[in-house]
Amino acid sequence: MKTKKLLSIVFFVLLSVLLFSSCAEVQNIEACKMGQTYGFFGGLWHGIIAPASFVISLFTDDVAVWAVNNNGGWYAFGFLIGVGSLGFGSHKASR
């Protein structure tokens, strides 16, 4: 029974990584300077997809984990909430 549960969790995690990696944005630095400025909700979304963005950024220079063109504190706050939301519920798995 534990093997089935472990396999289902691994499958869900891999599926989630695949789905989130499709949301990673490609940003051109020059376009960032003239484009949209990311605020709280942009930081929240970038925090949620940060693990997938990090893995992709290891293999390509076109994807960044952190948006260069952000508004500062509110973006950082949203980013931290987004990254932190990925850890909720993990304390139950350790029991």
N, C-alpha and C positions, 0 to 999 in steps of 0.2 A: 504494500500500500504506500509506503514511503517513497518507493522508486517512482510510482506513477505521479505522486505529488511533486517530487523533485523535477521530473521530466516536464510536467505541465508548467512549472514555474520557469524553468530554463526556456521552454518554448515561448512563453509570454514575454520574457525579457528580450529574447532575440527578435521577436515580432515587433516589440515596442521600439527597439533600437532601429530596426529597419524603417518603421513608420516615421520616427522622429528624424532620421537622417534625410528623408525626402523633403523635410521642411527647412533644412539648413540653407541659408541664403548665400549667394555669391555676391561679394561686394567689391566694386572697383573703388580704390582709394580716391581717385579724382571725382568720381560720381558722388562719393560720400560727402566730400567737402561742399558740394553744391546741392545735394539732395535733401531728403527728409531728415529731420533731427528726431532721434528716437527718445521717447519719454518713458514713463513708468511702465505702461503696458508693453512697449517694445522690449524693455529690460526684463519684464516678467516672462515674455515668450522666449527671449534669448536665453534666459536662465533655465527654462524647462528643456530646451533643445541643446543645452550646453554639452552634455556628454557626447551626443552624436556629432555636434560641431567640432568638439575636441578631437575625436577619432578621425574625422575627415580632414581636419587641419594638419594632422600628422603627415598626410600623403599628398596634400595639395596646398598651394599658397593662395588659392582663390577664396577659401572659407576661413573666417575668423570667429573665435569664440565670443569676443566682445565687440560691440559696434563702436567704430571709431567716432562716428558722428552722433553723439548722445548729448543730452542736456545736463549731465552731471549727476547730482545727488539722487534725483528721483529715478533716473535710469538705474543707478547702482542699487538702490533700494529694491526696485522691482526685480533686478537680476538676482539679488541675494534671496529674495522670497522664492523665485522660480527654482533656483538651485536647491534651496532648503526643502522645498515641497517634494523633491524626489526621495527624501529620506524618511518621510512619514510612514509609519507602519513597519519599519524595519526592526523596531524593538520587539515586536511580537514574533518575528521570525527567529529571534535568538532564544526563545523559550523552548 
